[in-house]
Amino acid sequence: MVAMNSLLNKTVLSSDAFDIGSVSGFDLDISTWSITHIGVTLNVQSTKELGVRKPLLGGLTICIPIAHVDKVGDMVTLNIPFDNLKSLPECKLL
């Protein structure tokens, strides 16, 4: 079993080895008690490359479906390239 807090702040890489940002939270479906998405706060370079505006305070967080997570180790590796992140929505994690 992996503790969720051990995944927080891990670096997230796309399948083409682009450093996206870091894990900042999780979306939990309480009806099934399963994690459906990870929240990734974009770093400055990712925000710029994706052409989105950074909020005045904090960073922009996107929700990445668990199906796009390939490996978890010292960092989280996705199974999608960086350009595919453009279609993922911003999320508000509580």
PyMOL commands that set and color helices and strands:
alter all, ss='L'
color gray80, all
select helices_A, chain A and resi 4-6+44-50+66-68+82-87
alter helices_A, ss='H'
color red, helices_A
select strands_A, chain A and resi 11-13+19-29+34-42+61-65+69-72+76-78
alter strands_A, ss='S'
color yellow, strands_A
deselect
rebuild
show_as cartoon
